[in-house]
């Protein structure tokens, strides 16, 4: 049991470093593994890790990239917490369709929450329906990167995990040698 816990801890550290490093590499805007880490943590790891992993990866990388406004970090980090909760729901409802739907839902949730926060500061947009709409229109290129990144990293992480899990669980068959 202790070695399993150690293994989970090492894997959690790996996901934090993986998420942080990939934010540094050149990539399309918002094409990052953080949402996938939140969903993955919610499905395959314990509840605490589902929340802590994406936040830790963000904080570690933000130390080097730089923190912007408190409002921005709150909405971005809060979005990843909510995506972790989607992963927790997904844990007991895991089907291909639900994983795909949850991935897209997480991307849209991130888009809606974070871009509403950018609508609000004075001077960026008018504080009316036209301002909200303009904020979301201006953010469409970021939604593309978010969707593509989330689909790619969720497929990669869930696919590799399920492949390895199914491969390890296959019954070992005895190989018989025929001697003539």
C-alpha atoms as one frame of an Amber mdcrd trajectory, in Angstrom:
protein
   0.000   0.000   0.000   2.814   2.382   0.901   4.522   1.831  -2.470   1.220
   2.600  -4.249   0.940   5.897  -2.358   4.573   6.699  -3.191   3.857   5.935
  -6.846   0.813   8.222  -6.846   2.854  11.001  -5.243   5.608  10.657  -7.860
   3.005  10.665 -10.611   1.393  13.780  -9.121   4.771  15.531  -9.051   5.320
  14.471 -12.652   1.965  15.991 -13.697   2.798  19.281 -11.959   6.189  19.500
 -13.677   4.698  18.321 -16.995   1.981  21.002 -16.848   4.374  23.753 -15.796
   7.042  22.947 -18.400   4.549  22.740 -21.258   3.371  26.264 -20.465   6.925
  27.475 -21.207   7.359  25.743 -24.544   6.228  27.594 -27.670   2.587  26.772
 -28.309  -0.648  28.228 -29.625  -2.331  30.475 -27.052  -4.102  28.382 -24.386
  -2.878  25.076 -25.868  -1.847  23.698 -22.490  -2.432  20.512 -20.451  -3.817
  22.146 -17.294  -7.514  21.337 -17.910  -6.579  17.791 -18.882  -4.634  17.444
 -15.642  -7.687  18.669 -13.694 -10.017  16.199 -15.453  -7.508  13.362 -15.179
  -6.929  14.046 -11.482 -10.672  14.048 -10.826 -11.132  10.690 -12.542  -8.051
   8.717 -11.550  -6.633  10.340  -8.430  -8.090  11.420  -5.107 -10.239  14.546
  -4.721  -7.502  16.644  -3.168  -5.115  15.958  -6.028  -7.807  16.821  -8.582
  -7.819  20.349  -7.165  -4.171  20.712  -6.165  -2.469  19.398  -9.336  -3.668
  21.997 -11.857  -3.250  24.814  -9.338   0.267  23.693  -8.448   1.253  23.479
 -12.132  -0.167  26.971 -12.711   1.460  28.511  -9.648   4.859  26.939 -10.363
   4.822  28.211 -13.939   3.313  31.592 -12.979   6.251  32.162 -10.635   8.449
  32.277 -13.745   5.967  33.569 -16.334   4.599  36.204 -13.996   1.372  36.764
 -12.147  -1.050  39.220 -13.668  -3.998  40.705 -11.803  -5.571  39.068  -8.772
  -8.890  39.060 -10.629  -7.385  37.206 -13.573  -5.602  34.587 -11.462  -8.739
  34.049  -9.367 -10.898  33.352 -12.414  -8.269  31.199 -14.149  -7.471  29.149
 -11.041 -11.166  28.970 -10.126 -11.970  27.638 -13.599  -9.454  24.827 -13.151
 -10.953  23.964  -9.759 -14.379  23.672 -11.394 -12.914  21.484 -14.148 -11.468
  19.273 -11.393 -15.025  18.928 -10.024 -16.194  17.899 -13.497 -13.476  15.226
 -13.362 -14.764  14.049  -9.978 -18.234  13.630 -11.490 -16.707  11.885 -14.487
 -15.018   9.335 -12.199 -18.362   7.552 -11.699 -19.728   8.248 -15.203 -16.714
   7.456 -17.383 -17.660   6.657 -20.959 -16.070   7.878 -24.173 -18.991  10.256
 -24.760 -18.856  11.625 -21.207 -15.089  12.153 -21.386 -15.464  13.988 -24.708
 -18.408  16.039 -23.425 -16.601  16.879 -20.187 -13.527  17.971 -22.140 -15.546
  20.376 -24.290 -17.577  21.522 -21.265 -14.357  22.306 -19.387 -13.033  24.306
 -22.341 -16.278  26.275 -22.626 -16.447  26.828 -18.875 -12.912  28.234 -18.906
 -13.741  30.466 -21.890 -16.977  31.801 -20.377 -15.612  32.471 -16.890 -12.253
  33.953 -17.783 -13.524  36.174 -20.567 -16.367  37.519 -18.483 -13.709  38.594
 -15.996 -11.861  40.467 -18.754 -15.090  42.209 -19.728 -15.460  43.691 -16.271
 -12.373  45.925 -15.746 -12.963  49.568 -16.521 -11.825  50.739 -19.926 -11.532
  47.411 -21.762 -15.201  47.086 -22.769 -18.427  48.973 -22.227 -20.386  47.638
 -19.293 -23.413  46.491 -21.215 -24.479  43.535 -23.341 -22.458  44.862 -26.306
 -19.320  44.904 -24.129 -19.849  41.313 -22.985 -20.442  40.157 -26.543 -17.319
  41.993 -27.756 -15.255  40.417 -24.981 -16.331  36.937 -26.053 -15.823  37.683
 -29.755 -12.297  38.986 -29.131 -11.503  35.812 -27.182 -12.556  33.339 -29.893
  -8.959  32.722 -31.049  -8.119  31.713 -27.463 -11.112  29.349 -27.367  -9.712
  27.552 -30.411  -6.407  26.926 -28.638  -8.178  25.885 -25.447 -10.389  23.356
 -27.246  -7.560  21.918 -29.323  -5.217  21.680 -26.344  -7.822  20.135 -24.063
  -8.865  17.571 -26.672  -5.242  16.671 -27.433  -4.055  16.379 -23.826  -7.184
  14.614 -22.536  -6.944  12.088 -25.373  -3.245  11.604 -24.689  -3.480  11.314
 -20.894  -6.664   9.235 -20.703  -5.635   7.122 -23.700  -2.175   6.281 -22.381
  -3.503   5.583 -18.882  -6.298   3.295 -20.120  -3.962   1.520 -22.550  -1.406
   0.795 -19.822  -4.091  -0.193 -17.323  -5.762  -2.599 -19.763  -2.409  -3.983
 -20.868  -1.365  -4.671 -17.258  -4.728  -6.273 -16.409  -4.733  -8.722 -19.313
  -4.500 -12.269 -18.065  -1.133 -13.885 -18.455  -1.458 -16.979 -20.602   0.964
 -19.794 -20.361   2.989 -20.321 -23.455   3.323 -23.979 -24.134   6.177 -25.316
 -26.117   5.622 -28.180 -28.422   8.504 -30.531 -28.753   8.733 -32.867 -31.670
